[in-house]
Amino acid sequence: MLYPLTFKTIFKEKIWGGQKIKTILEKDFSGSPDRPLPNCGETWEVSDVEGNVSIVNEGSLQGKSLHELVEEYKGELVGKHVYEQYGNRFPLLVKFIDANDDLSIQVHPDDELAKKRKSGFGKTEMWYIMQADEGAKLNSGFNRELTKDEYVKAVADNTIQDLLNIETAKPGDVFFLPAGRVHYIGKGLLLAEIQQTSDTTYRIYDFDRVDATTGQKRELHTELAVDAINYHHYDHYKTQYDKKLNESVNVVKSDYFITNVLNFNEEVAQDYSRIDSFVILICVAGGLTIETQGGYSLSLKMGQCALIPASVNNLTLIPDGDMTVLETYVP
């Protein structure tokens, strides 16, 4: 029988990466003795991206890849309608990101453009801020309505930063970033990211950084980005929600994933029988124990995730003090 699954963490060294994956999330990214990682910018926790497929960490399915499990268990793992829609490709990617420096200004294509360019799926995503240094900021969208020509000129003139909507971020903040929204994560932020299974990014500006290993600036994709961008200005970019104790609060409802925030300090029973989908539980603060009706028990702490198969309908979540968990699934 299927059971709540955890996976081996995939560590990603980045030019902008830091040490919080180790110091706050307590994940050792030192790597192999012949190639220790000096930093870690991202951990991929649940992934079916080619070349970076998650491997089951424990239990009877230990050593199996997520892709193998989808092929073998199909709707029993991911949900009947999810399997009908996505086939053998697991549809979501979950990461933790530590920005020790500003990430590049970037944008992701939508499904239609990604398919046209033969680059798989588009990339709609969301961020949940787990920790923020004082004054840490990020970019989501533009600060005014733009035309494509105005954008192209700003990139050529190196004034693109003047057009960006900048937000101060603090723990508990949520930002939803549909494909086409220009964005970057600012220095000093540790966050959880939920996104479509895609690694397609168009880098617009990289703050003129030079890679210490190659001595070269990273590649930009300014022309590819032009047709991917949504130039519209929105009144609000940060998700507004009420932070309630011992109650599930919805923060994102999109075509690709629904995400709820669970902030609990008492035991709660979760019934997923009406959801024809897997559920991913992402612990972003505190800790908890997950118990199934079948008697399986699993503990999670901040920075850990569990994939709940679609066939596992009933769970008990037992918090270790105060806990905050993101609950995400495919609608």
Disulfide bonds with the S-S distance in Angstrom:
none
